[in-house]
Amino acid sequence: MSDQPADRRLRERAKAVIPGGMYGHQAAPGAAYPQFMRGGRGARIWDVDGTEYVDLMCSYGPVVLGHQHPRVEAAAAEQARLGDCQNGPGPVMVDLAELLVATVRHADWAMFAKNGTDAATMCCTIARAQTGRSKVLVARGAYHGAAPWCTPRPAGVTAADHANLGYYTFNDLASGKPPPRRATTWRPSWSARSSTTPGTTRNWSTPRSPAACAPSATARAPR
């Protein structure tokens, strides 16, 4: 665990009022690096003990222009002046969606999410709606989100939550392919009699044809 006193005291306080002391991908139990940050400017951040770091993670992605960029701060302040949390989105939502669709060549429309878990879940839902398929491939040992279907933590997760997941090894295309199906050969049963339902018997003196044993052509293969 971090040996910095202010960070260590905050971790101890957090354990009393926050499950596990922290949750999601920001949890850093036992890590040598600090859990709590004081602030940031540009490419640099400072933890609660005053130690300075270069933020190569860009706050997990969104701070691509650096912390407290003047134009970003001015735009955020202007929106806060108009209203900080309302019952519906502002016009800037449509402005941003139009900009994204015009900028990203293959984008037909845009949706917004507040975190990676929501974004990944929406993408999977859209893909399932479009393809009619249910399976989702996830990388072994990777973090895909904190929802029950994708969280790597077992607590509170059921087998049904992960029933439609397939696993592959990152950067190994062959690991994502399903194993080859084993060929099966039809063989008639030569037993003299076989019970079917209670109180009835079937005469197996004439073997049934393979077509009679095949599943219905309209049945859909499981996914």
C-alpha positions as CSV (number, residue, x, y, z in Angstrom):
1,M,0.0,0.0,0.0
2,S,1.1,3.6,-0.6
3,D,3.2,4.9,2.3
4,Q,2.1,8.5,1.8
5,P,0.3,9.5,5.0
6,A,-2.6,11.6,3.6
7,D,-3.5,9.0,1.1
8,R,-3.3,6.2,3.7
9,R,-5.6,8.1,6.1
10,L,-8.2,8.7,3.3
11,R,-8.1,5.0,2.4
12,E,-8.8,4.1,6.0
13,R,-11.7,6.5,6.2
14,A,-13.1,5.4,2.9
15,K,-13.3,1.7,4.1
16,A,-15.8,2.7,6.7
17,V,-18.3,4.4,4.4
18,I,-17.6,3.1,0.8
19,P,-17.8,-0.6,-0.1
20,G,-14.2,-1.9,-0.3
21,G,-12.9,1.6,0.2
22,M,-13.5,2.3,-3.5
23,Y,-15.3,0.5,-6.4
24,G,-14.9,0.0,-10.2
25,H,-11.7,0.5,-12.0
26,Q,-10.6,3.3,-9.7
27,A,-10.1,0.8,-6.8
28,A,-6.4,0.4,-6.0
29,P,-6.3,-1.9,-2.9
30,G,-2.8,-2.6,-1.7
31,A,-1.3,-0.7,-4.6
32,A,2.0,1.2,-4.2
33,Y,0.6,4.2,-6.1
34,P,-1.9,6.6,-4.4
35,Q,-5.7,6.3,-4.5
36,F,-6.7,9.9,-4.1
37,M,-5.7,12.9,-6.2
38,R,-5.8,16.6,-5.3
39,G,-5.9,18.3,-8.7
40,G,-4.3,18.6,-12.1
41,R,-3.2,21.2,-14.7
42,G,-2.1,20.4,-18.2
43,A,-0.4,17.0,-18.4
44,R,0.5,16.9,-14.7
45,I,-1.5,15.8,-11.6
46,W,-0.9,15.9,-7.9
47,D,-2.0,13.5,-5.3
48,V,-3.3,14.4,-1.8
49,D,0.3,14.3,-0.4
50,G,1.5,16.8,-3.0
51,T,3.5,14.3,-5.2
52,E,3.5,15.3,-8.9
53,Y,2.9,12.9,-11.7
54,V,2.6,13.1,-15.5
55,D,-0.9,11.9,-16.4
56,L,-0.2,9.4,-19.2
57,M,-3.7,7.9,-18.6
58,C,-5.5,11.2,-19.4
59,S,-8.0,10.4,-16.6
60,Y,-8.9,7.1,-18.4
61,G,-9.4,8.8,-21.7
62,P,-11.5,12.0,-21.7
63,V,-8.8,14.6,-20.8
64,V,-7.2,14.6,-24.2
65,L,-6.4,18.3,-24.0
66,G,-5.0,18.2,-20.5
67,H,-6.4,19.2,-17.2
68,Q,-8.1,22.6,-16.9
69,H,-7.6,23.5,-20.5
70,P,-8.8,27.2,-20.8
71,R,-11.2,26.7,-23.7
72,V,-12.7,23.6,-22.1
73,E,-13.1,25.3,-18.8
74,A,-14.7,28.4,-20.4
75,A,-17.2,26.2,-22.3
76,A,-18.1,24.2,-19.1
77,A,-18.5,27.4,-17.1
78,E,-20.9,28.8,-19.8
79,Q,-23.1,25.7,-19.6
80,A,-23.0,25.7,-15.8
81,R,-24.2,29.3,-16.0
82,L,-27.2,28.3,-18.1
83,G,-28.0,25.2,-16.0
84,D,-25.9,22.5,-14.4
85,C,-28.4,19.6,-14.3
86,Q,-31.7,19.8,-16.1
87,N,-34.6,17.5,-16.9
88,G,-33.5,17.3,-20.6
89,P,-30.4,17.8,-22.7
90,G,-29.4,21.2,-24.0
91,P,-29.0,22.1,-27.7
92,V,-25.2,21.4,-27.5
93,M,-26.0,17.7,-27.5
94,V,-27.3,17.9,-31.0
95,D,-24.4,20.2,-32.0
96,L,-21.9,17.6,-30.7
97,A,-23.7,14.7,-32.4
98,E,-23.7,16.5,-35.7
99,L,-20.0,17.3,-35.3
100,L,-19.1,13.7,-34.6
101,V,-21.1,12.3,-37.5
102,A,-19.5,14.8,-39.8
103,T,-16.0,14.1,-38.5
104,V,-16.1,10.3,-38.2
105,R,-16.4,9.0,-41.8
106,H,-18.1,5.7,-41.0
107,A,-20.5,7.1,-38.3
108,D,-24.2,7.4,-39.3
109,W,-25.3,8.6,-35.8
110,A,-23.9,9.2,-32.3
111,M,-24.8,8.2,-28.8
112,F,-23.4,9.4,-25.5
113,A,-22.6,7.5,-22.4
114,K,-21.2,8.5,-19.0
115,N,-18.6,5.6,-18.7
116,G,-17.0,2.7,-20.5
117,T,-19.4,0.1,-19.0
118,D,-22.4,1.9,-20.4
119,A,-20.8,2.4,-23.7
120,A,-19.7,-1.3,-24.1
121,T,-23.1,-2.5,-23.0
122,M,-24.9,-0.2,-25.5
123,C,-22.6,-1.5,-28.3
124,C,-23.3,-5.1,-27.4
125,T,-27.1,-4.4,-27.3
126,I,-27.0,-2.7,-30.7
127,A,-25.0,-5.5,-32.2
128,R,-27.4,-8.2,-30.9
129,A,-30.4,-6.3,-32.2
130,Q,-28.8,-6.0,-35.6
131,T,-27.4,-9.5,-36.0
132,G,-29.8,-11.6,-33.9
133,R,-26.8,-13.2,-32.2
134,S,-26.3,-13.5,-28.5
135,K,-22.6,-14.4,-28.0
136,V,-20.1,-11.7,-27.0
137,L,-16.3,-12.3,-27.2
138,V,-14.2,-10.8,-24.3
139,A,-10.5,-10.9,-23.9
140,R,-9.1,-13.0,-21.1
141,G,-7.6,-11.0,-18.2
142,A,-8.9,-7.7,-19.7
143,Y,-11.3,-5.2,-18.1
144,H,-14.6,-4.7,-20.1
145,G,-16.6,-2.9,-17.5
146,A,-18.3,-3.3,-14.1
147,A,-21.8,-4.5,-15.1
148,P,-22.7,-8.1,-14.1
149,W,-22.3,-9.4,-17.7
150,C,-18.7,-8.2,-18.0
151,T,-17.2,-7.6,-14.5
152,P,-14.2,-9.8,-13.7
153,R,-15.3,-9.9,-10.0
154,P,-17.4,-12.9,-9.0
155,A,-19.3,-11.3,-6.1
156,G,-23.0,-10.9,-6.9
157,V,-22.7,-12.4,-10.4
158,T,-24.6,-15.5,-11.5
159,A,-23.7,-18.1,-14.1
160,A,-26.5,-16.8,-16.3
161,D,-24.8,-13.3,-16.4
162,H,-21.8,-14.9,-18.2
163,A,-23.6,-17.6,-20.1
164,N,-23.3,-15.8,-23.5
165,L,-19.6,-14.9,-23.2
166,G,-16.9,-16.4,-25.2
167,Y,-13.2,-15.9,-24.4
168,Y,-10.1,-15.2,-26.5
169,T,-6.5,-14.2,-25.9
170,F,-5.6,-10.7,-26.9
171,N,-3.6,-10.4,-30.1
172,D,-4.3,-14.1,-30.9
173,L,-6.8,-14.4,-33.7
174,A,-6.9,-18.2,-33.6
175,S,-7.9,-18.3,-29.9
176,G,-11.3,-16.6,-30.8
177,K,-12.3,-19.3,-33.2
178,P,-14.7,-22.1,-32.0
179,P,-13.3,-25.6,-31.9
180,P,-14.2,-27.7,-35.0
181,R,-17.3,-29.7,-34.7
182,R,-17.0,-33.5,-34.5
183,A,-18.6,-35.4,-37.3
184,T,-21.4,-37.7,-36.1
185,T,-22.5,-40.9,-37.9
186,W,-26.1,-42.1,-37.6
187,R,-26.4,-45.7,-36.4
188,P,-29.8,-47.4,-35.9
189,S,-30.6,-49.0,-32.5
190,W,-30.7,-52.8,-32.8
191,S,-32.4,-53.4,-29.5
192,A,-35.5,-55.5,-29.8
193,R,-37.7,-53.1,-27.9
194,S,-37.3,-49.6,-26.4
195,S,-39.5,-47.8,-24.0
196,T,-40.7,-44.4,-25.1
197,T,-43.3,-43.2,-22.7
198,P,-44.6,-45.0,-19.7
199,G,-46.9,-47.9,-20.6
200,T,-45.9,-47.9,-24.3
201,T,-43.2,-49.7,-26.4
202,R,-41.8,-49.2,-29.8
203,N,-40.8,-52.0,-32.2
204,W,-37.3,-51.5,-33.5
205,S,-37.3,-54.4,-35.9
206,T,-37.1,-51.8,-38.8
207,P,-34.5,-49.2,-38.2
208,R,-35.6,-45.6,-38.5
209,S,-34.0,-43.6,-41.3
210,P,-31.5,-40.8,-40.6
211,A,-34.1,-38.3,-41.7
212,A,-36.5,-39.4,-39.1
213,C,-33.9,-38.8,-36.4
214,A,-32.7,-35.4,-37.7
215,P,-33.9,-32.2,-36.0
216,S,-36.5,-30.0,-37.7
217,A,-35.1,-27.9,-40.5
218,T,-36.8,-24.9,-39.0
219,A,-35.0,-25.3,-35.7
220,R,-32.4,-22.6,-35.0
221,A,-28.9,-23.7,-33.9
222,P,-28.1,-22.5,-30.4
223,R,-25.8,-19.5,-30.1
